[in-house]
């Protein structure tokens, strides 16, 4: 009888932990590819000319590759670029659909 109660309690604890987020990835985090897309969109809004000098200031909310909550609003776009293999600002700009030079495409 005690074994049945112990198993039932254990099952309830596991179910509660699952719904509390004890297992699996955090619900509020996004992956590197999604962070790249979101960060690129943010960057293009802030700099229509694809100015690479501000790339390092772009933070992606919801992107937390370290698993630690950040008060700064998420990891940087350049970090997501590096994770995906884009090692320079020019590579990151190209991945975002901007000219690799980071220069303005307009007149």
Secondary structure by P-SEA (a helix, b strand, c coil): caaaaaaaaaaaaaaaaaaacccccccccccaaaaaaaaaaaaaaaccccccccccccccccccccccccccccccaaaaaaaaccccaaaaaaaaccccccccccc
